[in-house]
Amino acid sequence: MPNTNPSFSENLFSYGTLQLEQVQLATFGRKLVGSADEMSGYALTLLKIEDPEVVATSGKTHHPVVSYSGNASDRVSGTVFAITAEELVHADEYEVAAYRRDRVLLASGVSAWVYVDAESPRPA
């Protein structure tokens, strides 16, 4: 679902802990509203989280992480959320250095930010 509220200027796709209510409340101060979507060409694995604050917020020692595979049959399901530019900064602060933020085109045609493995190749 693309943004229709002008204050929500960014789309953020989450396939992992940013979908959890407790993480949203701690990171954004509110429960986000989103819609199911997916991205192709990425493969999902798990990453061990060493940051105790992030582990405390999510309640998980391993978080999902995606890497670009270039294989169209690799698909990652998640949720796309409409957020503010300020909330995007909070999302950047929540994610550990092992992630980088990239822009992707989702199956719905929506362009969104997503956190991928910092070592992942970039699409051509």
N, C-alpha and C positions, 0 to 999 in steps of 0.2 A: 504494500500500500504506500504510494508516494506521499510525500509531505503535502498537506493542504493548509496547515497553519504556518504563517510566515515566521513565527518565532522559532519553530522547529526547522532550522535551515539545513540540518544534516541527517543523513540516513546512516545507521550503524547496523551491520549484520553481525549477529552473534550465533555461534554454534556451540558455545560452552558456558562458562560460569556467569557471564553477563546476562544470561537468561534467568538466573536465580533471583528470586525476590529479595533475599537478604543481601546479595551483592548489589542489586540495584538501589536498595534503600541506603546502604553504606556509601555507595559511589555517587549516586545522583540525588539522594534525598527524597526519592519518589519511586513508585512502581511504574515501569515503562509500559506503554501500550505498543504492541507490534503485531506483525502478521507473518505467517509461515512463508518461507522462501528457501531457495537453495542456490548453490553456486557449483558450477562444473569446472573440471580441470584441476581440482585440488584433492589431496589425499589427507586423511585425518589420522593422527597418532596422539600419544600422550606425552606430556612434558612434566618432569619432576619440578615442583616449585620449591625454591629454597627460602623465599621471602616470608618470614613468619607472619607479617601483617596480612599479606595476601591469603595465606593458608587460613588464618583466623577468620578473615572475612568470608571466604568461600566454604570453609570447612573441608577442603580437599587438598591433599598433598600432590596430586597429579591433575593437571588441567589439559583439556584437549588443545591441540595445535594443528594447524593445517600448513601444508607446503604445496606449492604449485607443481603439478605433475604434467600438465599439458595434455593429459588423457581425458577426452570428453566423457568417457564412461565413469570417471571418478567424480562423485557428487557428494557434497556436504550439505546436509539439511540444517536449518536453523531458523532464526527469527530476525526480521528487519524491523528496527525501531526508529521512529522519528524523534530526534533529540536536538537540543540547542548547541550552538558552537561552544558555549561554556561547558556543557555536559560532555562534549567530545574531549575537552581538555581534562576533565575528571576521569574519563575512560583511559586516556593516555597515562595518567598518574597511577591508575589501578594496575595496568598491565606491566609485567616485569620486562627487563631488558631483552629477554629471549624472544620477544614479539616485536614486530614492526607493523605499522598501520599502512595498508595499501587500499587503493580504490579498485573495486570490482564491479562487473555488471552481473546482476543476479538473473536467475531464470525468468523472473517476472518482467525483466527489462529495466528494473530500478538500479541506479548507480548508488553504491553504498561503500562506506569504509568498512574494513574488516582487519582484524589482527591476525597476522600470519607468522610463521616461524621466521625469525630475523635472518636466518641463513637460507631461506627459500629462494630459488631462482625467481626472477620476475618474468611475467608473460612477455612475449615478443611484441 
